[in-house]
Amino acid sequence: MTSFIQSCVKANEEISNALKDGFDPSWFEKTKKGAGGDISSKLDLMAEAIFVKYLSRFGQIESEESGVIGEGIDKIIIDPIDGSSNALSLFPFYGTSVAKVNKEGDVDGAMVCNLATLDIFFTTSHESIQQGKLFSSNFYTPHIVPSAEVGLFEKAYANPDLVAALDNENLKFRAPGAIALSLAYARSVTYVLYVGTFRIYDFAAGLALCEGLEVIVEEEYVIVSKDKLIAQKIENLVKKYK
């Protein structure tokens, strides 16, 4: 495990420790529009401050909340809380995502953490994709579920015609509301689909964890699946109904 990934783990563990006794009432307060276009909560900013403390030595941070922070050759792209609305509704599908992009533009380190379950997923240019838990030193190749029964459709609420089309094809799905986390779990579901505006904060780390899967990335949609035929079938539906 590289020093960058170790620092990502430490940051996530500090955030997790802050959450374990319940959410501070102040974290629910909204502040101002962040760099990613959404209104930041004080929970987002709390997590961002912790990431800055641990990761600023590795490069210039680009956060969904505060934008560019500090200086450096490499760029550290963070979504301090992936699934903020879930977190602020106490719905247990929220976490963090971090990607380190080198001067050549390649992701050479990435981590996604589910703060509700403590699942972590990470990879580097020298290490294969690994899965484990916060506060544990045991890591393994991510679980693969060959006969998964559901996919994950992020922003399904904004695409009713496509929802109906997927239902007609018996392509069942859930819409959990945290894009990086959904991508991290791509090996355990039938597919992951996102239709909407592509924002680097949402995808830099998650897509880095999808190596070896069928990945389709376009300006208005992203599709990931273990099965090439399913990915192609979904893309045809997206082109027709989005």
C-alpha positions as a printed Julia matrix, in Angstrom:
242×3 Matrix{Float64}:
   0.0     0.0     0.0
   1.47    3.35   -1.05
   1.84    6.29    1.32
  -0.93    8.07   -0.6
  -3.41    5.24   -0.05
  -2.32    4.97    3.59
  -3.08    8.67    4.01
  -6.48    8.2     2.35
  -7.22    5.41    4.83
  -6.21    7.6     7.78
  -8.4    10.46    6.54
 -11.39    8.17    6.16
 -10.81    6.67    9.57
 -10.77   10.13   11.15
 -14.01   11.03    9.37
 -15.55    7.72   10.45
 -14.54    8.34   14.06
 -16.16   11.77   13.89
 -19.42   10.15   12.74
 -19.54    7.16   15.05
 -21.25    8.96   17.93
 -23.91   10.45   15.67
 -24.14   13.5    13.46
 -23.42   16.86   15.03
 -26.49   19.1    14.5
 -24.31   21.76   12.85
 -23.37   19.38   10.02
 -26.9    19.6     8.62
 -26.49   23.34    8.0
 -26.09   24.47    4.4
 -23.43   27.02    3.45
 -22.76   28.15   -0.13
 -22.66   26.67   -3.6
 -19.58   24.5    -4.01
 -17.26   24.15   -6.99
 -19.29   21.18   -8.22
 -22.49   23.22   -8.35
 -24.28   21.82   -5.31
 -24.83   23.62   -2.0
 -22.2    22.44    0.49
 -23.21   21.34    3.97
 -21.01   21.72    7.02
 -20.65   17.92    6.93
 -19.06   18.23    3.48
 -16.72   20.93    4.73
 -15.76   18.96    7.84
 -14.74   15.99    5.7
 -12.95   18.25    3.21
 -10.82   19.79    5.96
  -9.71   16.34    7.08
  -8.74   15.33    3.54
  -6.78   18.56    3.09
  -4.88   17.82    6.3
  -3.83   14.36    5.13
  -3.49   14.78    1.36
  -2.22   18.3     0.61
   1.41   17.09    0.65
   0.69   14.9    -2.37
  -0.39   17.68   -4.73
  -2.93   20.36   -5.49
  -6.37   19.41   -4.21
  -9.43   19.92   -6.37
 -12.51   19.5    -4.19
 -16.16   19.4    -5.14
 -16.78   21.81   -2.28
 -14.07   24.51   -2.27
 -12.48   24.0    -5.67
  -8.7    24.31   -5.97
  -6.75   24.16   -2.71
  -2.97   24.53   -2.48
  -0.32   23.78   -5.06
   1.48   20.79   -6.53
   2.37   18.93   -9.69
  -0.12   16.15   -9.14
  -3.85   16.8    -8.72
  -5.89   15.24   -5.93
  -9.58   15.14   -6.91
 -11.9    14.64   -3.94
 -15.58   14.37   -3.23
 -15.45   14.74    0.57
 -18.91   13.22    0.99
 -20.24   11.17   -1.91
 -23.99   10.94   -1.44
 -24.37   14.03    0.74
 -28.17   13.99    0.55
 -28.16   10.38    1.74
 -25.87   11.26    4.64
 -27.95   14.25    5.66
 -31.05   12.03    5.56
 -29.26    9.36    7.62
 -29.73    6.91    4.74
 -26.78    4.46    4.94
 -25.26    4.78    1.48
 -22.71    7.57    1.56
 -18.95    7.82    1.6
 -15.93    9.53    0.08
 -13.94    9.37   -3.13
 -10.35   10.39   -3.85
  -8.26   10.14   -7.02
  -4.64   11.18   -7.55
  -3.91   12.32  -11.12
  -0.27   12.68  -12.15
   1.22   15.27  -14.49
   0.63   12.97  -17.48
  -3.08   12.95  -16.68
  -3.2     9.35  -15.46
  -4.89    8.23  -12.24
  -2.13    6.56  -10.24
  -4.07    6.16   -7.0
  -7.76    6.03   -6.11
  -9.92    5.16   -3.12
 -13.67    5.01   -2.52
 -15.01    4.45    0.99
 -18.51    3.6     2.17
 -18.68    5.35    5.54
 -21.91    3.56    6.44
 -20.48    0.04    6.08
 -16.74    0.88    6.36
 -16.07   -0.84    3.0
 -13.05    0.57    1.17
 -11.87   -0.01   -2.38
  -8.52    1.2    -3.7
  -6.03    0.84   -6.51
  -2.7     2.32   -7.6
  -0.56    2.09  -10.72
   1.44   -0.62   -8.91
  -1.39   -2.48   -7.16
  -4.47   -4.3    -8.4
  -7.89   -3.26   -7.14
  -8.35   -4.21   -3.5
 -11.3    -4.27   -1.12
 -11.37   -4.24    2.66
 -12.66   -2.41    5.72
 -11.57    0.67    7.58
  -9.68   -0.15   10.8
  -8.58   -3.5     9.31
  -5.37   -4.61    7.59
  -7.01   -7.42    5.6
  -7.49   -6.7     1.89
  -8.59   -8.91   -0.98
  -9.73   -8.9    -4.6
 -13.21   -7.34   -4.76
 -16.16   -9.68   -4.57
 -17.68  -10.67   -7.93
 -21.31  -11.77   -8.06
 -21.77  -13.55  -11.41
 -25.55  -13.94  -11.01
 -26.42  -10.52   -9.59
 -30.11   -9.65   -9.86
 -30.05   -5.83   -9.88
 -28.13   -2.98  -11.41
 -27.61    0.54  -10.06
 -29.1     3.5   -11.95
 -27.89    6.87  -10.71
 -30.21    9.82  -11.52
 -33.02    7.45  -12.46
 -35.49   10.06  -11.16
 -34.56   12.37  -14.04
 -35.05    9.75  -16.77
 -38.58    8.3   -16.53
 -38.73    7.04  -20.14
 -35.48    5.15  -19.7
 -36.73    3.73  -16.38
 -39.76    2.29  -18.2
 -37.57    0.9   -20.98
 -35.27   -0.87  -18.5
 -38.32   -2.32  -16.75
 -39.66   -3.63  -20.06
 -36.32   -5.41  -20.62
 -36.4    -6.83  -17.05
 -33.2    -4.95  -16.24
 -33.98   -4.42  -12.57
 -32.17   -1.69  -10.69
 -31.87    0.31   -7.51
 -31.09    4.05   -7.36
 -28.95    4.56   -4.21
 -27.72    8.11   -4.89
 -23.92    8.04   -4.6
 -22.14    7.66   -7.91
 -18.6     6.81   -6.82
 -19.91    4.2    -4.38
 -22.11    2.64   -7.04
 -19.11    2.33   -9.36
 -17.03    0.77   -6.58
 -19.67   -1.95   -6.23
 -19.89   -2.58  -10.0
 -18.55   -6.13   -9.67
 -21.38   -7.13   -7.35
 -24.27   -5.87   -9.5
 -25.51   -6.45  -13.04
 -24.62   -2.96  -14.23
 -24.08    0.63  -13.16
 -25.74    3.35  -15.22
 -25.52    7.12  -14.89
 -27.32    9.54  -17.19
 -26.64   13.22  -16.69
 -23.89   15.84  -16.64
 -20.42   14.34  -16.27
 -18.55   15.84  -13.31
 -14.98   14.76  -12.66
 -15.53   14.72   -8.87
 -18.12   11.97   -9.27
 -16.14    9.71  -11.57
 -12.35   10.06  -11.22
 -11.99    7.53   -8.41
 -14.99    5.34   -9.22
 -14.0     4.67  -12.83
 -10.43    3.88  -11.77
 -11.92    1.0    -9.77
 -13.73   -0.43  -12.81
 -10.64   -1.65  -14.65
 -11.28   -4.98  -16.36
 -15.03   -4.36  -16.7
 -16.91   -3.17  -19.76
 -16.89    0.63  -19.43
 -18.68    3.07  -21.74
 -18.11    6.77  -21.05
 -19.85    9.45  -23.09
 -20.57   13.11  -22.42
 -24.1    12.42  -21.14
 -23.93    8.87  -19.78
 -21.69    6.25  -18.2
 -22.32    2.49  -18.31
 -20.32   -0.2   -16.52
 -20.99   -3.94  -16.53
 -19.24   -7.29  -16.21
 -21.17   -8.32  -19.34
 -20.4    -6.6   -22.65
 -23.76   -7.58  -24.13
 -25.67   -6.03  -21.22
 -23.61   -2.83  -21.51
 -24.37   -2.6   -25.22
 -28.06   -3.33  -24.69
 -28.31   -0.57  -22.09
 -26.44    1.87  -24.32
 -28.96    1.25  -27.12
 -31.79    2.02  -24.7
 -30.05    5.16  -23.46
 -29.6     6.46  -27.0
 -33.27    5.84  -27.71
 -34.9     7.12  -24.53
 -32.66    9.63  -22.73
